[in-house]
Amino acid sequence: MAEIGVKNSGLTSMLERQLLGRQAEQTARSSRGEEGSSLSGAAGAQSSSSFLDSLKGAIESANEMQQSSDAAAKNFAAGNGSLHETLIAMEKADLSLRTITAIRGKIIEAYQEVMKMPV
């Protein structure tokens, strides 16, 4: 994600917070001696559902930024908004869309690598 310059975007910080939360949870488990329980089927299902939730949240966030960008552009065209606010909203929407596109590309690459593995 840093490749496309989205270090300070809302999406990146949201994903970083979730990853830090998972690391803290994993550290707490290991300190309680529950290391093996994180490999159980239920934990695997929880992990995949939280990844799915993170992905859905990121897509919804990008969609909201696109909608706010459209609204800002319409307000500016009507003479109600400022140019700076409109350009900032449009740039945020562009960065979030590029981030989602980069994530999609990485997911597709990972899927293709898994499919290449011999069974």
Secondary structure, 3 states (H helix, E strand, C coil): CHHHCCCCCHHHHHHHHHHHHHHHHHHHHHHHCCCHHHHCHHHHHHHHHHHHHHHHHHHHHHHHHHHHHHHHHHHHHCCCCCHHHHHHHHHHHHHHHHHHHHHHHHHHHHHHHHHHCCC
